[in-house]
Amino acid sequence: MPAHFSDSAQTEACYHMLSRPQPPPDPLLLQRLPRPSSLSDKTQLHSRWLDSSRCLMQQGIKAGDALWLRFKYYSFFDLDPKTPCG
């Protein structure tokens, strides 16, 4: 475990929660996901990505709404810095 996660019991619990692999999604759920067939369907599907520069409430997300959080772009930055910055 990286040293900066062992500062408190709360950060250590957070590290353990984040480091566990997630179970695979239910195959029936995957079958119900929209599969766009035309270019206009694909455009409509991809236009629903949320804007990271605006809060969720500004984008029409209400309390209790279920979101499927996925990354559109991969991050190539190391999340465990080995050298101090600055």
ABEGO torsion letter per residue (X at the ends): XBAAAAABAAAAAAAAAAABBBBBBBAAAAAABBBBABAAAAAAAAAABBBAABBAAAAGBBBGBBBBBBBABBBABBABBABBBX
